[in-house]
Amino acid sequence: MNNKVKLKGHESFTIREGWLTKGIFEISKNPKLFSEKNLTDIFGIGTNMVKSLKFWLIVSNLITEDKQKNGYVLTELGQAIKDFDPYMEDLFTLYLVHIQITQSTDRALIWNLFFNYCNMKTFSKSDLLVRMEYILESRNLEYNEKILNDELSALLKTYSSEQKDETPEDNFTCPLVDLKLIKKLEKDTYQKEKPSMSNLDPYIVYYLLLKQANKSDSINIEELIREDNSVSKLLNLDKILLNEYLDFFKRIGLITLNRTAGLNMIYINKRYTLQEIFKIHFKEEQ
């Protein structure tokens, strides 16, 4: 092994209710916020939590460093959230945060590897540890087992609640629990959950489809299933549900589908910007 994996930048804290909203508002007022000495007073949390809050703001792609301002500024996503859903009450917004985190291979590698390579439907934390160790070792990545174990605990707390039937509404529960992408079963048993079309807005799938296609005007359906950071992997979609979304996009004219002769090609007819996607979603919500 020759590459040391960077873990635990979150100080063992998951995102807390209100953290990202507070960070967005404060950074928009003061780009040099994280150079201030009274951050614990500003945020009302401890020193390690402040470090964690900053980590999650960066990993969620809500703020970025601006050397000209000698501080941080809101990203396009951060500004859009501030404009349309500042208190992050909509699952649409939470899914976008989830996508940013799971695509971050430098700061949230374990999150990325879990959604891309841990295909276990039902698993225990020890099963997950064994699987993750195998993945890291197969990539010649060096890690500390205790820290990795803590990282997996944070991952599971990001998406699963101790309560089986409802999400506790307290400041200690990560808002991403509401996505219900991981469900805690009895004792130390978890399972990946497929979202429903009622809580996963089609434009989230469309946004990720555009990101995956990059600048190309076409993409194969199989790429949306099998590639790293694919629509299916990051959103826990199976082939049936993915095709339901694609059929919806076809009906409203966003894409053209060609499933003849085994081609399974998607041709992109319209490209909306992130700002336009926010406007479409929140206009329809009104």
N, C-alpha and C positions, 0 to 999 in steps of 0.2 A: 504494500500500500504506500502511496506517495502523495496523496492529496488529502489534506485535513478538511473535514466538513465543518463549516461554520454553523453552529447551532445556538439556540437559546438567546437570540437578540431581544426576545420579548420579555426577558426577566421572569419567565414562568407564568406570566399573566396572559390570559386571552383578552380579546376586546371586551370592554365593559360597556354597559348601556350608557349612552351619552358621550363617551370618550371622543369618538370621531367627529361628532357634531361640535363639541367644544373646541376641538383642535382646529377644525375648519374655520370657525368664527374667529378664534384668536389669531390664527396665522393671517387671515384676510385683513386684520387690523394692524398686525405687527410682524413683518417678515423676519425680524430679529428676535422673535419670541423666545426661541430656545437658547439664546445667549443671556437671557434675563436670569437674575439670581433668585427671584422669588417665585419660581415656577410652581412649587408645592402650594403656595397661597393662591396663585392664579387658577390652578386646576382643582385645588381642594383634595389632592391625593399625595401619597408619599413619593419619595425620590425615585425609587425603583419603578413605581407605577408611571411616573412621568417619562422615564426612559422607554417603558413599554408602549405608552401612548404614542410617542414619537416614532417608534419602530413600526407600529401598525399603521400610522398615517402614511409612512413612506411605502411600506409593503402593499398597502391598499391603493397605491398610486393616487393619493389625494393631495399630497404635497411633494414638491421636488426642490432640490437645492438650487438657489439662484446666486451665483457668485457676484454678480453686479450689485445685488441688493445686500450681499453679505448675510444671507439668511435663507428662508424658504418661502415659496409662493405656492398658491393653489395650482394644481394641474387642470387640464381641461375637464377631467372627470370631477375633481374637487369643486370646481366652479359650478359645474352643471348641477351637482348635488345641492350646493348652497342655494342655487337659484330655484330648483324645482322641488326638492325634498330635504330641506336642511336638517330635519329631525330624524331622517332615515326611518320613516314609518312604513315605507312601501317595500314589499318583497322584491320588486323590480330593482331598487337601489341596492338592497342587500346582495342580490345575485351578482350585480356588477362588482361589488367589493369582493365577493367570493372568487370571481374570475381573476381579478388582479392578483389576489393572494396566491391562488393555485398556479398561476403562470410564472410566479417569481422563483426561479431556480437558484438565485444567489442568496436570498434572505429567508425564503420559506421553502427550502428544498424538500423537507419531509412532507409538507402539504402537497407539493407538486408530484412527488413520487407516489404518494398514497392514491391520488385520483387517477394517475396514469398507469400504475403498475400493480396495485394491490387489488386483484380481481376477485378476492374472496367475498362471497355473498354474506356469509355469517362467520364471525370470528371473535376470538377473545383478544385481549390486549397482548397476551404472551404469543398468540399466533401472529399477531401483527408485528411484534418485535422480531420474531424469527424471520418473517418475510422481509422486513425492512433491512435487517442485517444482511440477508442474502443479496438484496438489490444493491446495497452500498458496497459490499465486498466484490460483487461482480463488476463494479465500476472502478475498482481499485481506490475506493474512498475510505480514508481513515476516520474513525469516530470513537467517541467515548461512550461506552454502553450505558452508563448511568445517565448521562446527558441525553442520549437518544431515548431512553425510557421516559425521561421527563418531557421530552419533545412530543412523544406519542400521547402522553397524558394531556398535553395542551391541545394537540390536534383533536382528540376525542371530545374534549370539553368545548372546543370551538363549535362543534356541530351537534352534540348530543346532550340531552338533559338527564338528570338523575330521575326525574319523574317520567313515567311511561306514557301517560295519556294527555299531559298538557305541559306547556312550557311555563315555568315559573317566571313571573314578571318581577324580577328584582335586579339590582345593579350588578350582581355577581354572575349573571347568566349572559353568555355571549349572544348578541343579537342574531348571529348566523344560525343559531339553534332553530330559529323560525323557518329556515329553509327545509328542515327535516331531511337532510341528505344522509345523515347517519342516525340510526335509532338504537337506543340502548334497550336490550331485552333483559331477561332475568340475570341477576348476578353480573359476572364479568363477560357478557356476551353482547355483541353489537352486530348490526347489519347495515349495509348500504341500502338506501331507499331511492326508488325511482320517483321523481317529482310527477305531479299531475299537471295537466294543461291548465287547470284552474288556478294554480299558484305559480307556474313558470310562464311568464309572459312570452309570447312568440317572438317579440323583438329582442329579448335576451338571446334566444337561439340564433336569430338573424344577425345580431351584433357579433357573436362569436364565430358564426359562419363567415362573415366578411373578414374578420381578423385572420381566420385560418386560410381563406383563399388568398389573402394578402392583396396584391395588385392584379391578380388574375381574374378574368371574367368568367371562369369556369372551374369546377372542382368535382371530383368523383365522390359519390356518396360513401364509398368504402373509406375514403380519406377522413370523412367526418366521424367514422367509427373507430378506425385503427391508429391514426397518427397520434403522436404525442400532442398534448394540449388540444385534443380534438373536441368538437361539440359534444359527442357522446360521453367521452371520458370525464370531462370536467363537470358535466351536468348530470351524470348518472343516467343517461338516456339509453334505453335499449333500441334495437333496430326498428321495432314496431312504432314506438313513440316518436322516434326521429322522423320516420316517414310520414307520420301524422302532421308534424310541423311542416315538413317539406310540401305536403299537399296543400296545407293552408297558404303557404307562401306562393304557391302556384296559382291558387284561386284568386288571390289579391294582386297578382301580376308582378311580384317581387322577383320571381325566378321562373325559368322554363326548365322542365324536367324531361329527360330523354332516357327512358328505361328500356328502350327497344334493343334487341340483339345483345342484351347483357351490358350495354354501355354504362347505365346508371350515372349519367352525367347531369350536373346542375349548371345552368347558365344564368348568371346574375344579370337581371334586367335593370334593377335600380340599386343605387348605393346611397344610403342615408348616412349622414355624419352622426357622431355621438349626440351632438346638440339636437339634431333633427329627431333622433330616436327618443330622446327625453321629451321633446315637444309632442310627438305622436302619442307616447304612452300617457303623459299626464293630461293631455287634452281629452283623451278617451276616458280617463278616470273621472273627469269633472261631470 
